[in-house]
Amino acid sequence: MANHLCWFEVSSTDPEKAREFYSSLFGWKAKKARTNYYQMTTGRVPHGGLIKKLPLVPSTGVYVYIHVASIEKTLAKVKKLGGRLLVAKTAIPGFGYYAFLADLDGNPIGVFSEK
C-alpha cells in the first residue's frame, strides 16, 4: 500500500545523545545501524530513526517519510504542483530508496520506495 506514513527520523547534531534522551524518555529501543544513525523501535508502527542533521535538508527536527509506489513519478508530480526536489533518489542498501522534496512552504518531506 502506498501513500501512507511509513517512517520518521529525528534530526540531531549529536545522535548518540539523542538516542540516550529518547530511550530514557519514551523507552524506545535503539540499535546502531551505521555511522551517525540509530534505528529506533517505538513499540508500534511506524518505527523510526535518529539521524545526524542532513546538510542539504532544512531542519524541522523531525522528518517524516511517505511510502510511495514510485519516487520518480512522485518527484515529477511535486514539481508540477509547485514543490521542489531537495535530495535526489538515493539508495538505502538492502531496503530501498528515498528522496526529499519540499512542499509549497519549503517543508521537507521524505518519500520512500522499495524500487
C-alpha positions in Angstrom: 0.0 0.0 0.0 1.4 3.4 -1.0 0.9 7.0 0.3 1.0 6.3 4.0 3.3 7.4 6.8 6.0 4.7 7.0 8.9 6.1 8.9 10.1 9.1 10.9 13.5 10.4 11.8 14.6 12.8 14.5 17.4 15.1 13.3 20.1 15.8 15.8 23.6 17.4 15.9 24.5 14.5 18.3 22.7 11.3 17.5 24.3 9.4 20.5 22.9 12.0 23.0 19.6 12.0 21.2 19.5 8.1 21.5 20.0 8.3 25.2 17.4 11.0 25.6 14.6 9.3 23.6 15.4 5.9 25.1 15.2 7.3 28.6 12.2 9.5 28.0 10.0 7.0 26.0 11.6 3.6 26.5 12.3 3.3 22.8 14.9 0.7 21.8 17.9 1.9 19.8 20.2 -0.1 17.5 23.2 1.5 15.7 22.6 0.9 12.0 25.5 2.9 10.6 27.7 5.9 11.4 25.6 8.7 12.8 22.3 6.7 12.6 20.3 4.7 15.1 17.2 2.7 14.2 14.5 3.2 16.8 11.8 0.7 17.8 8.9 2.5 19.4 6.7 -0.4 20.2 4.2 0.4 17.5 4.5 1.2 13.8 5.8 3.5 12.4 9.2 3.0 13.8 11.9 5.5 13.1 15.5 6.6 13.4 17.8 9.2 14.9 20.0 10.8 12.2 22.8 13.4 12.2 21.4 16.6 10.7 21.4 16.4 6.9 23.2 19.4 5.4 21.0 19.7 2.3 17.7 19.4 4.1 16.2 22.2 6.2 16.0 21.0 9.8 12.5 20.7 11.2 13.7 18.5 14.0 11.6 15.6 12.7 11.5 14.1 9.2 8.5 12.1 8.0 8.6 9.6 5.2 5.7 8.7 3.0 5.7 5.3 1.3 5.1 5.8 -2.4 4.8 3.4 -5.4 7.3 5.4 -7.5 9.8 8.0 -6.3 10.3 9.2 -9.9 6.6 9.7 -10.5 6.2 11.4 -7.1 9.1 13.8 -7.8 7.7 14.7 -11.3 4.3 15.3 -9.7 5.6 17.6 -6.9 7.4 19.8 -9.5 4.2 20.2 -11.4 2.4 21.1 -8.2 4.9 23.8 -7.3 7.1 21.9 -4.9 10.8 21.2 -5.4 13.4 18.5 -5.1 15.8 18.7 -2.1 17.6 15.4 -2.3 17.6 13.1 -5.4 16.6 9.5 -5.2 19.2 7.8 -3.0 19.8 4.1 -2.3 19.4 2.6 1.2 21.3 -0.7 0.7 19.1 -3.7 1.5 15.9 -1.6 2.0 15.0 0.6 -1.0 15.3 4.2 -1.9 14.5 7.6 -0.5 14.4 11.2 -1.7 13.4 14.6 -0.1 11.1 17.1 -1.6 9.8 20.4 -0.3 6.2 21.4 -0.2 4.9 24.9 -1.2 6.2 26.3 2.1 9.6 24.7 1.9 8.8 22.0 4.5 10.9 18.9 3.8 9.1 15.6 3.2 10.8 12.3 2.7 9.5 9.7 0.2 10.4 6.0 0.3 10.0 3.1 -2.1 11.4 -0.3 -2.4 12.3 0.2 -6.1 
